[in-house]
């Protein structure tokens, strides 16, 4: 059953990106291709400036989650006094 679910997810991931790539704005692409080189550079810088905050937020939350998970799993794996039987 798990193998079937894995195959379904893998096929969905292979098929769906093709549809997602087709969502680009053709007018934006056409107008940016017709623009001067300086305007194209400005557009590229604008895209980077808009993408930067979301990347930083995502990276910060990922690091926070990883560190928090590591502390929780380390404290959960230590045996308490009641669990310690000293038999082994």
PDB file with SEQRES, HELIX, SHEET and CRYST1 records, atoms N, CA, C and O in Angstrom:
SEQRES   1 A   88  UNK UNK UNK UNK UNK UNK UNK UNK UNK UNK UNK UNK UNK          
SEQRES   2 A   88  UNK UNK UNK UNK UNK UNK UNK UNK UNK UNK UNK UNK UNK          
SEQRES   3 A   88  UNK UNK UNK UNK UNK UNK UNK UNK UNK UNK UNK UNK UNK          
SEQRES   4 A   88  UNK UNK UNK UNK UNK UNK UNK UNK UNK UNK UNK UNK UNK          
SEQRES   5 A   88  UNK UNK UNK UNK UNK UNK UNK UNK UNK UNK UNK UNK UNK          
SEQRES   6 A   88  UNK UNK UNK UNK UNK UNK UNK UNK UNK UNK UNK UNK UNK          
SEQRES   7 A   88  UNK UNK UNK UNK UNK UNK UNK UNK UNK UNK                      
HELIX    1 AA1 UNK A    2  UNK A   21  1                                  20    
HELIX    2 AA2 UNK A   26  UNK A   34  1                                   9    
HELIX    3 AA3 UNK A   37  UNK A   77  1                                  41    
CRYST1    1.000    1.000    1.000  90.00  90.00  90.00 P 1           1          
ATOM      1  N   UNK A   1       0.822  -1.191   0.000  1.00  0.00           N  
ATOM      2  CA  UNK A   1       0.000   0.000   0.000  1.00  0.00           C  
ATOM      3  C   UNK A   1       0.868   1.258   0.000  1.00  0.00           C  
ATOM      4  O   UNK A   1       0.588   2.218  -0.718  1.00  0.00           O  
ATOM      5  N   UNK A   2       1.928   1.240   0.818  1.00  0.00           N  
ATOM      6  CA  UNK A   2       2.814   2.394   0.868  1.00  0.00           C  
ATOM      7  C   UNK A   2       3.538   2.585  -0.462  1.00  0.00           C  
ATOM      8  O   UNK A   2       3.790   3.715  -0.878  1.00  0.00           O  
ATOM      9  N   UNK A   3       3.868   1.488  -1.123  1.00  0.00           N  
ATOM     10  CA  UNK A   3       4.542   1.582  -2.413  1.00  0.00           C  
ATOM     11  C   UNK A   3       3.625   2.236  -3.447  1.00  0.00           C  
ATOM     12  O   UNK A   3       4.078   3.037  -4.265  1.00  0.00           O  
ATOM     13  N   UNK A   4       2.364   1.901  -3.410  1.00  0.00           N  
ATOM     14  CA  UNK A   4       1.395   2.506  -4.320  1.00  0.00           C  
ATOM     15  C   UNK A   4       1.279   4.003  -4.054  1.00  0.00           C  
ATOM     16  O   UNK A   4       1.242   4.797  -4.994  1.00  0.00           O  
ATOM     17  N   UNK A   5       1.221   4.394  -2.788  1.00  0.00           N  
ATOM     18  CA  UNK A   5       1.148   5.818  -2.448  1.00  0.00           C  
ATOM     19  C   UNK A   5       2.399   6.544  -2.897  1.00  0.00           C  
ATOM     20  O   UNK A   5       2.322   7.670  -3.387  1.00  0.00           O  
ATOM     21  N   UNK A   6       3.545   5.914  -2.738  1.00  0.00           N  
ATOM     22  CA  UNK A   6       4.799   6.522  -3.165  1.00  0.00           C  
ATOM     23  C   UNK A   6       4.813   6.737  -4.672  1.00  0.00           C  
ATOM     24  O   UNK A   6       5.259   7.781  -5.146  1.00  0.00           O  
ATOM     25  N   UNK A   7       4.332   5.765  -5.422  1.00  0.00           N  
ATOM     26  CA  UNK A   7       4.277   5.898  -6.872  1.00  0.00           C  
ATOM     27  C   UNK A   7       3.317   7.007  -7.292  1.00  0.00           C  
ATOM     28  O   UNK A   7       3.614   7.763  -8.217  1.00  0.00           O  
ATOM     29  N   UNK A   8       2.176   7.111  -6.627  1.00  0.00           N  
ATOM     30  CA  UNK A   8       1.207   8.153  -6.963  1.00  0.00           C  
ATOM     31  C   UNK A   8       1.806   9.534  -6.720  1.00  0.00           C  
ATOM     32  O   UNK A   8       1.652  10.436  -7.544  1.00  0.00           O  
ATOM     33  N   UNK A   9       2.487   9.697  -5.596  1.00  0.00           N  
ATOM     34  CA  UNK A   9       3.123  10.983  -5.290  1.00  0.00           C  
ATOM     35  C   UNK A   9       4.223  11.290  -6.302  1.00  0.00           C  
ATOM     36  O   UNK A   9       4.335  12.427  -6.760  1.00  0.00           O  
ATOM     37  N   UNK A  10       5.028  10.305  -6.656  1.00  0.00           N  
ATOM     38  CA  UNK A  10       6.117  10.514  -7.610  1.00  0.00           C  
ATOM     39  C   UNK A  10       5.570  10.916  -8.981  1.00  0.00           C  
ATOM     40  O   UNK A  10       6.107  11.824  -9.616  1.00  0.00           O  
ATOM     41  N   UNK A  11       4.527  10.262  -9.434  1.00  0.00           N  
ATOM     42  CA  UNK A  11       3.931  10.593 -10.733  1.00  0.00           C  
ATOM     43  C   UNK A  11       3.319  11.994 -10.697  1.00  0.00           C  
ATOM     44  O   UNK A  11       3.440  12.752 -11.659  1.00  0.00           O  
ATOM     45  N   UNK A  12       2.662  12.337  -9.585  1.00  0.00           N  
ATOM     46  CA  UNK A  12       2.067  13.671  -9.466  1.00  0.00           C  
ATOM     47  C   UNK A  12       3.143  14.746  -9.498  1.00  0.00           C  
ATOM     48  O   UNK A  12       2.957  15.794 -10.118  1.00  0.00           O  
ATOM     49  N   UNK A  13       4.257  14.496  -8.840  1.00  0.00           N  
ATOM     50  CA  UNK A  13       5.345  15.474  -8.825  1.00  0.00           C  
ATOM     51  C   UNK A  13       5.996  15.620 -10.199  1.00  0.00           C  
ATOM     52  O   UNK A  13       6.525  16.684 -10.523  1.00  0.00           O  
ATOM     53  N   UNK A  14       5.963  14.582 -10.993  1.00  0.00           N  
ATOM     54  CA  UNK A  14       6.531  14.664 -12.341  1.00  0.00           C  
ATOM     55  C   UNK A  14       5.585  15.348 -13.325  1.00  0.00           C  
ATOM     56  O   UNK A  14       6.038  16.006 -14.261  1.00  0.00           O  
ATOM     57  N   UNK A  15       4.290  15.199 -13.123  1.00  0.00           N  
ATOM     58  CA  UNK A  15       3.320  15.750 -14.054  1.00  0.00           C  
ATOM     59  C   UNK A  15       2.997  17.216 -13.754  1.00  0.00           C  
ATOM     60  O   UNK A  15       2.911  18.027 -14.676  1.00  0.00           O  
ATOM     61  N   UNK A  16       2.822  17.559 -12.496  1.00  0.00           N  
ATOM     62  CA  UNK A  16       2.351  18.895 -12.127  1.00  0.00           C  
ATOM     63  C   UNK A  16       3.305  20.039 -12.454  1.00  0.00           C  
ATOM     64  O   UNK A  16       2.815  21.117 -12.788  1.00  0.00           O  
ATOM     65  N   UNK A  17       4.623  19.893 -12.384  1.00  0.00           N  
ATOM     66  CA  UNK A  17       5.473  21.044 -12.705  1.00  0.00           C  
ATOM     67  C   UNK A  17       5.302  21.552 -14.133  1.00  0.00           C  
ATOM     68  O   UNK A  17       5.510  22.740 -14.383  1.00  0.00           O  
ATOM     69  N   UNK A  18       4.938  20.707 -15.058  1.00  0.00           N  
ATOM     70  CA  UNK A  18       4.696  21.156 -16.423  1.00  0.00           C  
ATOM     71  C   UNK A  18       3.550  22.146 -16.491  1.00  0.00           C  
ATOM     72  O   UNK A  18       3.609  23.114 -17.250  1.00  0.00           O  
ATOM     73  N   UNK A  19       2.520  21.917 -15.716  1.00  0.00           N  
ATOM     74  CA  UNK A  19       1.390  22.842 -15.682  1.00  0.00           C  
ATOM     75  C   UNK A  19       1.762  24.126 -14.951  1.00  0.00           C  
ATOM     76  O   UNK A  19       1.298  25.205 -15.321  1.00  0.00           O  
ATOM     77  N   UNK A  20       2.582  24.022 -13.932  1.00  0.00           N  
ATOM     78  CA  UNK A  20       2.972  25.208 -13.172  1.00  0.00           C  
ATOM     79  C   UNK A  20       3.851  26.125 -14.009  1.00  0.00           C  
ATOM     80  O   UNK A  20       3.765  27.345 -13.869  1.00  0.00           O  
ATOM     81  N   UNK A  21       4.684  25.575 -14.867  1.00  0.00           N  
ATOM     82  CA  UNK A  21       5.558  26.401 -15.689  1.00  0.00           C  
ATOM     83  C   UNK A  21       4.790  27.142 -16.778  1.00  0.00           C  
ATOM     84  O   UNK A  21       5.273  28.146 -17.301  1.00  0.00           O  
ATOM     85  N   UNK A  22       3.627  26.668 -17.117  1.00  0.00           N  
ATOM     86  CA  UNK A  22       2.828  27.315 -18.143  1.00  0.00           C  
ATOM     87  C   UNK A  22       2.087  28.544 -17.649  1.00  0.00           C  
ATOM     88  O   UNK A  22       1.345  29.151 -18.421  1.00  0.00           O  
ATOM     89  N   UNK A  23       2.260  28.935 -16.393  1.00  0.00           N  
ATOM     90  CA  UNK A  23       1.524  30.055 -15.821  1.00  0.00           C  
ATOM     91  C   UNK A  23       2.220  31.392 -16.018  1.00  0.00           C  
ATOM     92  O   UNK A  23       1.716  32.414 -15.552  1.00  0.00           O  
ATOM     93  N   UNK A  24       3.356  31.415 -16.691  1.00  0.00           N  
ATOM     94  CA  UNK A  24       4.084  32.667 -16.890  1.00  0.00           C  
ATOM     95  C   UNK A  24       3.283  33.657 -17.709  1.00  0.00           C  
ATOM     96  O   UNK A  24       2.524  33.272 -18.598  1.00  0.00           O  
ATOM     97  N   UNK A  25       3.453  34.923 -17.408  1.00  0.00           N  
ATOM     98  CA  UNK A  25       2.731  35.981 -18.113  1.00  0.00           C  
ATOM     99  C   UNK A  25       3.436  36.263 -19.430  1.00  0.00           C  
ATOM    100  O   UNK A  25       4.571  36.739 -19.435  1.00  0.00           O  
ATOM    101  N   UNK A  26       2.781  35.976 -20.534  1.00  0.00           N  
ATOM    102  CA  UNK A  26       3.419  36.173 -21.839  1.00  0.00           C  
ATOM    103  C   UNK A  26       3.609  37.651 -22.149  1.00  0.00           C  
ATOM    104  O   UNK A  26       4.574  38.012 -22.823  1.00  0.00           O  
ATOM    105  N   UNK A  27       2.720  38.514 -21.678  1.00  0.00           N  
ATOM    106  CA  UNK A  27       2.881  39.955 -21.918  1.00  0.00           C  
ATOM    107  C   UNK A  27       4.081  40.501 -21.154  1.00  0.00           C  
ATOM    108  O   UNK A  27       4.816  41.341 -21.673  1.00  0.00           O  
ATOM    109  N   UNK A  28       4.282  40.037 -19.940  1.00  0.00           N  
ATOM    110  CA  UNK A  28       5.444  40.489 -19.161  1.00  0.00           C  
ATOM    111  C   UNK A  28       6.734  40.049 -19.845  1.00  0.00           C  
ATOM    112  O   UNK A  28       7.690  40.818 -19.943  1.00  0.00           O  
ATOM    113  N   UNK A  29       6.749  38.817 -20.313  1.00  0.00           N  
ATOM    114  CA  UNK A  29       7.942  38.296 -20.985  1.00  0.00           C  
ATOM    115  C   UNK A  29       8.208  39.068 -22.278  1.00  0.00           C  
ATOM    116  O   UNK A  29       9.351  39.416 -22.573  1.00  0.00           O  
ATOM    117  N   UNK A  30       7.164  39.330 -23.037  1.00  0.00           N  
ATOM    118  CA  UNK A  30       7.316  40.042 -24.304  1.00  0.00           C  
ATOM    119  C   UNK A  30       7.796  41.474 -24.075  1.00  0.00           C  
ATOM    120  O   UNK A  30       8.681  41.961 -24.780  1.00  0.00           O  
ATOM    121  N   UNK A  31       7.208  42.142 -23.088  1.00  0.00           N  
ATOM    122  CA  UNK A  31       7.600  43.530 -22.848  1.00  0.00           C  
ATOM    123  C   UNK A  31       9.007  43.622 -22.275  1.00  0.00           C  
ATOM    124  O   UNK A  31       9.727  44.576 -22.569  1.00  0.00           O  
ATOM    125  N   UNK A  32       9.413  42.653 -21.465  1.00  0.00           N  
ATOM    126  CA  UNK A  32      10.769  42.702 -20.919  1.00  0.00           C  
ATOM    127  C   UNK A  32      11.811  42.350 -21.977  1.00  0.00           C  
ATOM    128  O   UNK A  32      12.932  42.857 -21.931  1.00  0.00           O  
ATOM    129  N   UNK A  33      11.460  41.500 -22.915  1.00  0.00           N  
ATOM    130  CA  UNK A  33      12.392  41.180 -23.999  1.00  0.00           C  
ATOM    131  C   UNK A  33      12.576  42.374 -24.938  1.00  0.00           C  
ATOM    132  O   UNK A  33      13.650  42.556 -25.510  1.00  0.00           O  
ATOM    133  N   UNK A  34      11.527  43.186 -25.095  1.00  0.00           N  
ATOM    134  CA  UNK A  34      11.607  44.337 -25.988  1.00  0.00           C  
ATOM    135  C   UNK A  34      12.245  45.556 -25.318  1.00  0.00           C  
ATOM    136  O   UNK A  34      12.560  46.541 -25.986  1.00  0.00           O  
ATOM    137  N   UNK A  35      12.433  45.487 -24.008  1.00  0.00           N  
ATOM    138  CA  UNK A  35      12.984  46.635 -23.269  1.00  0.00           C  
ATOM    139  C   UNK A  35      14.485  46.748 -23.502  1.00  0.00           C  
ATOM    140  O   UNK A  35      15.138  45.827 -23.992  1.00  0.00           O  
ATOM    141  N   UNK A  36      14.999  47.902 -23.136  1.00  0.00           N  
ATOM    142  CA  UNK A  36      16.439  48.141 -23.245  1.00  0.00           C  
ATOM    143  C   UNK A  36      17.176  47.317 -22.194  1.00  0.00           C  
ATOM    144  O   UNK A  36      16.573  46.808 -21.250  1.00  0.00           O  
ATOM    145  N   UNK A  37      18.480  47.196 -22.373  1.00  0.00           N  
ATOM    146  CA  UNK A  37      19.286  46.364 -21.476  1.00  0.00           C  
ATOM    147  C   UNK A  37      19.231  46.867 -20.039  1.00  0.00           C  
ATOM    148  O   UNK A  37      19.198  46.068 -19.104  1.00  0.00           O  
ATOM    149  N   UNK A  38      19.221  48.190 -19.855  1.00  0.00           N  
ATOM    150  CA  UNK A  38      19.175  48.742 -18.493  1.00  0.00           C  
ATOM    151  C   UNK A  38      17.843  48.418 -17.820  1.00  0.00           C  
ATOM    152  O   UNK A  38      17.811  48.133 -16.622  1.00  0.00           O  
ATOM    153  N   UNK A  39      16.761  48.456 -18.561  1.00  0.00           N  
ATOM    154  CA  UNK A  39      15.452  48.113 -18.004  1.00  0.00           C  
ATOM    155  C   UNK A  39      15.377  46.633 -17.665  1.00  0.00           C  
ATOM    156  O   UNK A  39      14.766  46.256 -16.665  1.00  0.00           O  
ATOM    157  N   UNK A  40      15.986  45.796 -18.482  1.00  0.00           N  
ATOM    158  CA  UNK A  40      16.012  44.364 -18.181  1.00  0.00           C  
ATOM    159  C   UNK A  40      16.777  44.102 -16.891  1.00  0.00           C  
ATOM    160  O   UNK A  40      16.364  43.288 -16.065  1.00  0.00           O  
ATOM    161  N   UNK A  41      17.907  44.808 -16.726  1.00  0.00           N  
ATOM    162  CA  UNK A  41      18.682  44.664 -15.496  1.00  0.00           C  
ATOM    163  C   UNK A  41      17.872  45.116 -14.286  1.00  0.00           C  
ATOM    164  O   UNK A  41      17.899  44.474 -13.236  1.00  0.00           O  
ATOM    165  N   UNK A  42      17.156  46.221 -14.439  1.00  0.00           N  
ATOM    166  CA  UNK A  42      16.321  46.726 -13.345  1.00  0.00           C  
ATOM    167  C   UNK A  42      15.225  45.728 -12.995  1.00  0.00           C  
ATOM    168  O   UNK A  42      14.928  45.526 -11.818  1.00  0.00           O  
ATOM    169  N   UNK A  43      14.632  45.113 -13.984  1.00  0.00           N  
ATOM    170  CA  UNK A  43      13.600  44.108 -13.737  1.00  0.00           C  
ATOM    171  C   UNK A  43      14.184  42.910 -12.990  1.00  0.00           C  
ATOM    172  O   UNK A  43      13.571  42.399 -12.053  1.00  0.00           O  
ATOM    173  N   UNK A  44      15.361  42.467 -13.406  1.00  0.00           N  
ATOM    174  CA  UNK A  44      16.008  41.347 -12.713  1.00  0.00           C  
ATOM    175  C   UNK A  44      16.337  41.698 -11.263  1.00  0.00           C  
ATOM    176  O   UNK A  44      16.156  40.868 -10.372  1.00  0.00           O  
ATOM    177  N   UNK A  45      16.816  42.909 -11.020  1.00  0.00           N  
ATOM    178  CA  UNK A  45      17.102  43.341  -9.647  1.00  0.00           C  
ATOM    179  C   UNK A  45      15.821  43.409  -8.819  1.00  0.00           C  
ATOM    180  O   UNK A  45      15.811  43.030  -7.647  1.00  0.00           O  
ATOM    181  N   UNK A  46      14.751  43.890  -9.430  1.00  0.00           N  
ATOM    182  CA  UNK A  46      13.466  43.953  -8.728  1.00  0.00           C  
ATOM    183  C   UNK A  46      12.961  42.579  -8.339  1.00  0.00           C  
ATOM    184  O   UNK A  46      12.428  42.397  -7.245  1.00  0.00           O  
ATOM    185  N   UNK A  47      13.123  41.621  -9.216  1.00  0.00           N  
ATOM    186  CA  UNK A  47      12.707  40.251  -8.907  1.00  0.00           C  
ATOM    187  C   UNK A  47      13.513  39.704  -7.741  1.00  0.00           C  
ATOM    188  O   UNK A  47      12.954  39.067  -6.848  1.00  0.00           O  
ATOM    189  N   UNK A  48      14.817  39.944  -7.738  1.00  0.00           N  
ATOM    190  CA  UNK A  48      15.660  39.481  -6.636  1.00  0.00           C  
ATOM    191  C   UNK A  48      15.282  40.156  -5.319  1.00  0.00           C  
ATOM    192  O   UNK A  48      15.249  39.507  -4.273  1.00  0.00           O  
ATOM    193  N   UNK A  49      14.998  41.453  -5.370  1.00  0.00           N  
ATOM    194  CA  UNK A  49      14.622  42.177  -4.156  1.00  0.00           C  
ATOM    195  C   UNK A  49      13.303  41.647  -3.607  1.00  0.00           C  
ATOM    196  O   UNK A  49      13.143  41.554  -2.390  1.00  0.00           O  
ATOM    197  N   UNK A  50      12.362  41.302  -4.466  1.00  0.00           N  
ATOM    198  CA  UNK A  50      11.088  40.754  -4.010  1.00  0.00           C  
ATOM    199  C   UNK A  50      11.225  39.321  -3.486  1.00  0.00           C  
ATOM    200  O   UNK A  50      10.474  38.912  -2.601  1.00  0.00           O  
ATOM    201  N   UNK A  51      12.169  38.567  -4.022  1.00  0.00           N  
ATOM    202  CA  UNK A  51      12.337  37.177  -3.601  1.00  0.00           C  
ATOM    203  C   UNK A  51      13.145  37.054  -2.317  1.00  0.00           C  
ATOM    204  O   UNK A  51      12.973  36.090  -1.571  1.00  0.00           O  
ATOM    205  N   UNK A  52      14.012  38.003  -2.050  1.00  0.00           N  
ATOM    206  CA  UNK A  52      14.923  37.910  -0.908  1.00  0.00           C  
ATOM    207  C   UNK A  52      14.212  37.783   0.447  1.00  0.00           C  
ATOM    208  O   UNK A  52      14.585  36.902   1.222  1.00  0.00           O  
ATOM    209  N   UNK A  53      13.214  38.608   0.775  1.00  0.00           N  
ATOM    210  CA  UNK A  53      12.580  38.469   2.092  1.00  0.00           C  
ATOM    211  C   UNK A  53      11.927  37.106   2.317  1.00  0.00           C  
ATOM    212  O   UNK A  53      12.019  36.547   3.410  1.00  0.00           O  
ATOM    213  N   UNK A  54      11.273  36.576   1.299  1.00  0.00           N  
ATOM    214  CA  UNK A  54      10.628  35.276   1.486  1.00  0.00           C  
ATOM    215  C   UNK A  54      11.656  34.162   1.679  1.00  0.00           C  
ATOM    216  O   UNK A  54      11.420  33.237   2.456  1.00  0.00           O  
ATOM    217  N   UNK A  55      12.778  34.237   0.991  1.00  0.00           N  
ATOM    218  CA  UNK A  55      13.829  33.232   1.158  1.00  0.00           C  
ATOM    219  C   UNK A  55      14.435  33.325   2.552  1.00  0.00           C  
ATOM    220  O   UNK A  55      14.692  32.302   3.186  1.00  0.00           O  
ATOM    221  N   UNK A  56      14.666  34.543   3.033  1.00  0.00           N  
ATOM    222  CA  UNK A  56      15.241  34.726   4.366  1.00  0.00           C  
ATOM    223  C   UNK A  56      14.278  34.233   5.443  1.00  0.00           C  
ATOM    224  O   UNK A  56      14.697  33.577   6.397  1.00  0.00           O  
ATOM    225  N   UNK A  57      12.998  34.543   5.296  1.00  0.00           N  
ATOM    226  CA  UNK A  57      12.006  34.076   6.275  1.00  0.00           C  
ATOM    227  C   UNK A  57      11.926  32.562   6.274  1.00  0.00           C  
ATOM    228  O   UNK A  57      11.900  31.946   7.340  1.00  0.00           O  
ATOM    229  N   UNK A  58      11.886  31.951   5.099  1.00  0.00           N  
ATOM    230  CA  UNK A  58      11.819  30.493   5.009  1.00  0.00           C  
ATOM    231  C   UNK A  58      13.055  29.847   5.632  1.00  0.00           C  
ATOM    232  O   UNK A  58      12.943  28.869   6.371  1.00  0.00           O  
ATOM    233  N   UNK A  59      14.231  30.394   5.334  1.00  0.00           N  
ATOM    234  CA  UNK A  59      15.467  29.830   5.890  1.00  0.00           C  
ATOM    235  C   UNK A  59      15.492  29.991   7.399  1.00  0.00           C  
ATOM    236  O   UNK A  59      15.887  29.066   8.109  1.00  0.00           O  
ATOM    237  N   UNK A  60      15.084  31.134   7.900  1.00  0.00           N  
ATOM    238  CA  UNK A  60      15.059  31.357   9.345  1.00  0.00           C  
ATOM    239  C   UNK A  60      14.112  30.408  10.058  1.00  0.00           C  
ATOM    240  O   UNK A  60      14.462  29.851  11.098  1.00  0.00           O  
ATOM    241  N   UNK A  61      12.920  30.216   9.513  1.00  0.00           N  
ATOM    242  CA  UNK A  61      11.970  29.286  10.122  1.00  0.00           C  
ATOM    243  C   UNK A  61      12.471  27.846  10.047  1.00  0.00           C  
ATOM    244  O   UNK A  61      12.258  27.063  10.973  1.00  0.00           O  
ATOM    245  N   UNK A  62      13.129  27.500   8.958  1.00  0.00           N  
ATOM    246  CA  UNK A  62      13.674  26.145   8.827  1.00  0.00           C  
ATOM    247  C   UNK A  62      14.769  25.893   9.853  1.00  0.00           C  
ATOM    248  O   UNK A  62      14.800  24.834  10.481  1.00  0.00           O  
ATOM    249  N   UNK A  63      15.666  26.856  10.026  1.00  0.00           N  
ATOM    250  CA  UNK A  63      16.741  26.709  11.018  1.00  0.00           C  
ATOM    251  C   UNK A  63      16.156  26.632  12.416  1.00  0.00           C  
ATOM    252  O   UNK A  63      16.579  25.801  13.219  1.00  0.00           O  
ATOM    253  N   UNK A  64      15.178  27.499  12.720  1.00  0.00           N  
ATOM    254  CA  UNK A  64      14.536  27.476  14.032  1.00  0.00           C  
ATOM    255  C   UNK A  64      13.870  26.129  14.295  1.00  0.00           C  
ATOM    256  O   UNK A  64      14.012  25.565  15.380  1.00  0.00           O  
ATOM    257  N   UNK A  65      13.140  25.612  13.301  1.00  0.00           N  
ATOM    258  CA  UNK A  65      12.458  24.328  13.468  1.00  0.00           C  
ATOM    259  C   UNK A  65      13.461  23.201  13.657  1.00  0.00           C  
ATOM    260  O   UNK A  65      13.240  22.307  14.474  1.00  0.00           O  
ATOM    261  N   UNK A  66      14.559  23.231  12.912  1.00  0.00           N  
ATOM    262  CA  UNK A  66      15.565  22.180  13.030  1.00  0.00           C  
ATOM    263  C   UNK A  66      16.216  22.214  14.403  1.00  0.00           C  
ATOM    264  O   UNK A  66      16.401  21.167  15.023  1.00  0.00           O  
ATOM    265  N   UNK A  67      16.565  23.395  14.883  1.00  0.00           N  
ATOM    266  CA  UNK A  67      17.188  23.500  16.206  1.00  0.00           C  
ATOM    267  C   UNK A  67      16.219  23.110  17.303  1.00  0.00           C  
ATOM    268  O   UNK A  67      16.604  22.418  18.246  1.00  0.00           O  
ATOM    269  N   UNK A  68      14.969  23.539  17.201  1.00  0.00           N  
ATOM    270  CA  UNK A  68      13.973  23.204  18.216  1.00  0.00           C  
ATOM    271  C   UNK A  68      13.700  21.705  18.227  1.00  0.00           C  
ATOM    272  O   UNK A  68      13.558  21.106  19.293  1.00  0.00           O  
ATOM    273  N   UNK A  69      13.626  21.097  17.045  1.00  0.00           N  
ATOM    274  CA  UNK A  69      13.398  19.656  16.960  1.00  0.00           C  
ATOM    275  C   UNK A  69      14.575  18.908  17.568  1.00  0.00           C  
ATOM    276  O   UNK A  69      14.378  17.900  18.247  1.00  0.00           O  
ATOM    277  N   UNK A  70      15.771  19.372  17.341  1.00  0.00           N  
ATOM    278  CA  UNK A  70      16.955  18.699  17.870  1.00  0.00           C  
ATOM    279  C   UNK A  70      16.962  18.724  19.389  1.00  0.00           C  
ATOM    280  O   UNK A  70      17.301  17.719  20.014  1.00  0.00           O  
ATOM    281  N   UNK A  71      16.595  19.850  20.003  1.00  0.00           N  
ATOM    282  CA  UNK A  71      16.551  19.941  21.465  1.00  0.00           C  
ATOM    283  C   UNK A  71      15.475  19.044  22.038  1.00  0.00           C  
ATOM    284  O   UNK A  71      15.699  18.364  23.039  1.00  0.00           O  
ATOM    285  N   UNK A  72      14.310  19.036  21.416  1.00  0.00           N  
ATOM    286  CA  UNK A  72      13.208  18.214  21.911  1.00  0.00           C  
ATOM    287  C   UNK A  72      13.536  16.727  21.807  1.00  0.00           C  
ATOM    288  O   UNK A  72      13.237  15.968  22.729  1.00  0.00           O  
ATOM    289  N   UNK A  73      14.137  16.305  20.714  1.00  0.00           N  
ATOM    290  CA  UNK A  73      14.447  14.887  20.557  1.00  0.00           C  
ATOM    291  C   UNK A  73      15.575  14.472  21.494  1.00  0.00           C  
ATOM    292  O   UNK A  73      15.598  13.331  21.957  1.00  0.00           O  
ATOM    293  N   UNK A  74      16.518  15.381  21.784  1.00  0.00           N  
ATOM    294  CA  UNK A  74      17.611  15.043  22.701  1.00  0.00           C  
ATOM    295  C   UNK A  74      17.101  14.915  24.123  1.00  0.00           C  
ATOM    296  O   UNK A  74      17.516  14.017  24.855  1.00  0.00           O  
ATOM    297  N   UNK A  75      16.202  15.807  24.522  1.00  0.00           N  
ATOM    298  CA  UNK A  75      15.682  15.736  25.885  1.00  0.00           C  
ATOM    299  C   UNK A  75      14.715  14.565  26.040  1.00  0.00           C  
ATOM    300  O   UNK A  75      14.591  14.011  27.132  1.00  0.00           O  
ATOM    301  N   UNK A  76      14.034  14.183  24.970  1.00  0.00           N  
ATOM    302  CA  UNK A  76      13.094  13.061  25.039  1.00  0.00           C  
ATOM    303  C   UNK A  76      13.833  11.724  25.086  1.00  0.00           C  
ATOM    304  O   UNK A  76      13.291  10.747  25.604  1.00  0.00           O  
ATOM    305  N   UNK A  77      15.046  11.658  24.562  1.00  0.00           N  
ATOM    306  CA  UNK A  77      15.754  10.393  24.536  1.00  0.00           C  
ATOM    307  C   UNK A  77      16.487  10.093  25.843  1.00  0.00           C  
ATOM    308  O   UNK A  77      16.894   8.951  26.057  1.00  0.00           O  
ATOM    309  N   UNK A  78      16.670  11.081  26.725  1.00  0.00           N  
ATOM    310  CA  UNK A  78      17.332  10.841  28.002  1.00  0.00           C  
ATOM    311  C   UNK A  78      16.368  10.135  28.953  1.00  0.00           C  
ATOM    312  O   UNK A  78      15.234  10.584  29.119  1.00  0.00           O  
ATOM    313  N   UNK A  79      16.793   9.055  29.570  1.00  0.00           N  
ATOM    314  CA  UNK A  79      15.894   8.361  30.491  1.00  0.00           C  
ATOM    315  C   UNK A  79      15.746   9.147  31.791  1.00  0.00           C  
ATOM    316  O   UNK A  79      16.687   9.783  32.265  1.00  0.00           O  
ATOM    317  N   UNK A  80      14.554   9.086  32.347  1.00  0.00           N  
ATOM    318  CA  UNK A  80      14.317   9.739  33.634  1.00  0.00           C  
ATOM    319  C   UNK A  80      14.709   8.779  34.750  1.00  0.00           C  
ATOM    320  O   UNK A  80      15.045   7.624  34.487  1.00  0.00           O  
ATOM    321  N   UNK A  81      14.670   9.243  35.974  1.00  0.00           N  
ATOM    322  CA  UNK A  81      15.052   8.411  37.122  1.00  0.00           C  
ATOM    323  C   UNK A  81      14.109   7.219  37.261  1.00  0.00           C  
ATOM    324  O   UNK A  81      14.543   6.128  37.631  1.00  0.00           O  
ATOM    325  N   UNK A  82      12.820   7.417  36.966  1.00  0.00           N  
ATOM    326  CA  UNK A  82      11.854   6.323  37.084  1.00  0.00           C  
ATOM    327  C   UNK A  82      12.085   5.258  36.015  1.00  0.00           C  
ATOM    328  O   UNK A  82      11.800   4.083  36.247  1.00  0.00           O  
ATOM    329  N   UNK A  83      12.597   5.651  34.845  1.00  0.00           N  
ATOM    330  CA  UNK A  83      12.821   4.683  33.773  1.00  0.00           C  
ATOM    331  C   UNK A  83      14.151   3.957  33.913  1.00  0.00           C  
ATOM    332  O   UNK A  83      14.333   2.899  33.310  1.00  0.00           O  
ATOM    333  N   UNK A  84      15.069   4.488  34.679  1.00  0.00           N  
ATOM    334  CA  UNK A  84      16.401   3.916  34.826  1.00  0.00           C  
ATOM    335  C   UNK A  84      16.341   2.720  35.779  1.00  0.00           C  
ATOM    336  O   UNK A  84      16.097   2.887  36.974  1.00  0.00           O  
ATOM    337  N   UNK A  85      16.561   1.521  35.252  1.00  0.00           N  
ATOM    338  CA  UNK A  85      16.496   0.309  36.081  1.00  0.00           C  
ATOM    339  C   UNK A  85      17.875  -0.208  36.439  1.00  0.00           C  
ATOM    340  O   UNK A  85      17.983  -1.074  37.307  1.00  0.00           O  
ATOM    341  N   UNK A  86      18.926   0.279  35.817  1.00  0.00           N  
ATOM    342  CA  UNK A  86      20.302  -0.131  36.069  1.00  0.00           C  
ATOM    343  C   UNK A  86      20.521  -1.640  35.911  1.00  0.00           C  
ATOM    344  O   UNK A  86      21.420  -2.202  36.536  1.00  0.00           O  
ATOM    345  N   UNK A  87      19.713  -2.288  35.089  1.00  0.00           N  
ATOM    346  CA  UNK A  87      19.888  -3.713  34.879  1.00  0.00           C  
ATOM    347  C   UNK A  87      20.915  -3.990  33.788  1.00  0.00           C  
ATOM    348  O   UNK A  87      21.577  -5.027  33.817  1.00  0.00           O  
ATOM    349  N   UNK A  88      21.057  -3.103  32.852  1.00  0.00           N  
ATOM    350  CA  UNK A  88      21.981  -3.361  31.739  1.00  0.00           C  
ATOM    351  C   UNK A  88      23.215  -2.573  31.881  1.00  0.00           C  
ATOM    352  O   UNK A  88      24.106  -2.663  31.036  1.00  0.00           O  
TER     353      UNK A  88                                                      
END                                                                             
